[in-house]
């Protein structure tokens, strides 16, 4: 859990802590294969269906692998 909004919201924190810990476990095999069971699977599953306005996150975006952040990429990569 990161100390960022909305994670500082006590009701949200209570909800997160009430979830079954099995839903929050990351499986190495799933990460390696980009399959359900990797990081944020439970959260991704919550957003699979369209919301009440009929909007949804495209499957390719919702389930894409995490990209690493690069540090020290140089001084001239931003134009």
Helices and strands as residue ranges (DSSP letters): H 10-18, G 21-24, H 28-33, H 41-46, H 59-62
